[in-house]
Amino acid sequence: MDQRTELFQRHRRRLLGVAYRMLGSTADAEDVLQDAWLRWNESDTDSLRSAEAWLVTVVSRLAIDRLRAARTERASYPGFWLPEPWVEPIDEDSPQSLLERADDVSVALLRVLEQLGPEERVAFVLRQAFDMDYADLAAALGKSQAACRQLVHRASERVQAGRPRFEASAESHRQLVEAFALAAGRGDLAGMQDLLADEAALVGDGGGKARAFDFVLTGARRLAQLYFAVARRYAGQVTYRVVRVNGQPGLARFIGGALESVQAFEFAGERIAAIHVQRNPDKLVRAAAVVGASLEAGPGWR
């Protein structure tokens, strides 16, 4: 490996983390990194003050361009758009993980970031998630430091207004998800309802390729009845595996041995406040590889 390649690989995890937080898609993030690599490979790196700053700037600008195109695409997306889940084994603390902090990349927060304009989102991610100083942020965005401060301030206010509150420990969240998986697997209607907040909500993303509600399903009993119906309809075919989804405890659900969905959770104290269900097969390719499952069309897809 030559020095140029070694430098890029040294910063690759951080760059992927930046791009994923900005785009909510590993496929788009990887495309941005590929474009950044091509530019890096063609540049004069010997005169750079900081290779990392140069790479983050390039990735940021490429991500802004990709975000602008994505906003048009997502405006016509069928149903609800949820980010592609970043799935890891629950007990694995991989040094290669891009999720150095779980609180700034949750599925719930990425949904909030979708409400920001491209430059607001990039400014917020670089400042809040990666602690970039305003001088480097101004260079990355091609704006004054004052303008960058305003972007971050405005984005932070909007994020704070929509950001979920996490009141319990990570271990409590894991125990809660494990208990819900056990109850859902058994079709225990009362057990599931007890674990859900009264006004719990479920949002699903099928991408027009898998069945999903085109409205937000609300209420502990309605959500519990939905999982109960799945357990009854596919009796003996449904299994749940606790995994880490965007840095937090979540579930992978299998029907007939095939990965059917990845589910991320929001919590309110000792109860589940919201469930984000990703069923779009295009967004489950990486997750299926991680959990070692197929994405063959099974009875749960349609």
N, C-alpha and C positions, 0 to 999 in steps of 0.2 A: 504494500500500500504506500503510494507516494505521499509527500507531505500535504499536498493540496487535498487529497481524498481523506487523509487522516484528520485534518482540521474540520472538514465538513462532517465527518462521522462523529467527531467529538461533540459537536453541537447539535446533532440530528435529533436527539430526544427532546431537547428544549424547543427546537424549531417545530417539531411535530406537535408538541403541546400547545405552542402558540397558534398554529394553523387550525388544530382541531377545536380549540376554544372559540376561534373566530368563525368557523364554518359549521361546526356541529356534524361533520361528516369525515370519517377517516379516509374515504376514497378521494374526496376533494382535497383534504389535507395532504395526502400522498402526492396528488397531482401538483399541488403548489410546491411541495418540496422537490419534485422532479424538475419543475421549471426553474426553481432557485438553484439547483445543482448545475443546470446547464449554464445559467448566468455566472455562477461561481467559477465554473470550469473555464469560462471564456474571459474572465476578468484578470486584471493585474493585482494579484493578492499580496505581492511583496511590499507594496507601499501602504497597505492598510494599517490604520492605527489600532483597530480592533476588528478581528474577523467576525466575532460574535455579533457585534453591533451592526456590521455590514449585512450579515446574513439575516438578522432579525428585521432589519429595514426592508430588505428585498422580499422576505416572506410576508411582511405586513402589507406592503404595497400590492403584491400579487393577491393576497387574501381580500383586500378591499375590492379589487377588480372582480374577483370571483363572487364576492358577496353581492355586488351590484347586479351581476347576472342572475345570481340565485334568487334575489328578491322578486324578480319577474317570474322565474320558474315556480317559486313557492306560492306566489299569488294565485296561480291556477292549479295548485296541488289538490288532488281529490281528498276531501276530508281534512282531518287535523294533521299538521306536520310536526313530527317529533324528531329530535336528533338521533343519529345513528348511535346506538349504545356502545360504549367501550367496556367490554366484558373481560374479567380476569377471574381466575380461581379465587375463592374466598379466603383461602389460607396462604396465598402466595404473595409475598412481598418482593416482587421482582424489581431489581435495580433498573430494569429497562422500562418500567412503567412511566408513562407520560403524566400520570396523575399524581404529581408530587403532593398536592393538597386536594382533598375530596370536596371541600366546601366551595371551591370556585369552579367546579366543572360538573356539578350534579345535573341530571336531566332537567330538573325543575328550573335551575338557574339558566341553563342554556335556552330554555323556552322564553325566559324573561329577556335574555340578550337578543332574541329574535325581534324584539320590539324596537331595538335601537337602530339608528342609521349605521352604515358601514364604518364611517370614521369614528363615530361615538363608540361603537363596539370594539374596534381595534384599540382606541385610546384607553378604554376601560380595562381591557384584557392586559395590555402591556404595563399599565400602571398598577392595577390592583392585584393581578395574578403573578406578574413577574417583576414588580417593583422597579420598573424602568424610570430613571430620573427624567425630569422634564426637558432637559437639554437634548438627550438622546431621543426622547419621544417626539420632540419638535423636528429633529432631523429625519426621523422615520416617516413622519406624516407630511413633511414639507410645510409646516405651519410654525407660527411663533409660539413661544412658550406660553404666553398669555392665552392664546387661542386653544392650546392643548389643555391648559388648566380648566378652561370653560367646558371643553368637551368632556373631560373626566368628571367634573362637578355635575354637569347635567345628566350624564349617564349614570353616575352613582345614585343620584336622587331617584331616577326611574327604576333602577335595579332594587334599591332599598325598599321602594314602595311595593314591589312585586315579589321580593325575595322570601322564600319560605323560612320559617323559624324552626331551628332544631334545638329542642329542649332537653333531650336525653342523650346518654352516652352512646358511642358507636356500638359497644357491646350490647346495650339494651336494644338498639335498633336491630342488631343481628338476631337476638333472641326473639324479637317480635316477628321478624320475617320468617324465622325457622318455625315458630308456632303457627303462623298463617299458612305456610307451606304444608305443614302436617294436617291442619284442619281442612285445607282445600283438597289435598290428596284423598282424604277420607270422605269428603263430601259432608263435613260436619257444619251444617248451616248455622247453628247457634254458636259454635266455637268461632267461626269466622266473623260473625256479627259482633261478638264481644271484643274482637281485636280491632275493629274499624271505628273511627270517629263517627258520630251521628251524621255529620254532613260530609262524609268521605266522598271523594269524586274519582271517577275513572275516565281517562282519555286514551283513545286508541288510534294508532296509525297503521292503516292497511295499504296506503299508497295506491289504492285502486286495484291492487293485486291480491289482497286478502281481505276477508270480511272484517269490518270494524264499524263501530257506531259513528254516525255523523253528528252526534250530540254528546255532551258531557253527561255521563250517567252518575247520578248522585244519590246518597243515602246508604247507610250501612246495610240495611236489609236488602236493598236492590242489588248492591254489589255482591253480597253474600249469596243471594239467589242466583246470580250469574255464574259464580264459581261452582255452586251446587249443581246447576244445570249442565255445566261442562263435565263434571264428575259423573253425573248420571248418564249423559249421552254417550260418553266415551269410556264407559266402565271398564276398568282393567287396562286401559290404554294411556292414561294420563299419569305423568310423573313430574315432579318438581325438583329442581336442584338449586340450592342456594349458591349464588355467585356474587362477585363484586361487580356492580354496574355503576360506571362513572365514579368509582371510589367508595361507593356505599353498598350495604347489603341489598341484594335484589334477587330475582328469581329467573331461571330459565325453565320454561314449560315445554314438555315433550308430549306429543300425541302420536301414538303408534311408532314410537322410537325416533321420530323426526322432530327437530327443533321447530316449535310452532310460534313461540314468542319469547321476548325478553321483557321483564317487568321491573321498572324502577319505582321507588316508593318515596313519599314525603311523610313525615311523622309529626304528630302533635302530642308531645309528652310520651305517654306509654301506649298510644294508639296510632293506627295508620290513617293519615289524613288524605292521601291521594295516591293513585296508582297510574303510572304511565306505561301503557302496553304497546310495545313495538312488534308489529306483525308483518310489516312490509318485507318480503323476502330479500329485496335488494339491499336492505339495511341490516340483514342478519347474517350475511355471508361471513364476515370476520368472526362474529359471535359463534357461529356453527363450527368454525375451525378451532376456536379456543376450547369449546366444550366437547369437541370430538363427535359431533352429530351431523347427520345429513340434513339437507333442506328439501328433500323430496316431497312433492305435494302429497300430503296425507289427508285424512278425513277432517282435520281441524282447520284446513286452509279456507274452505269455502262453505 
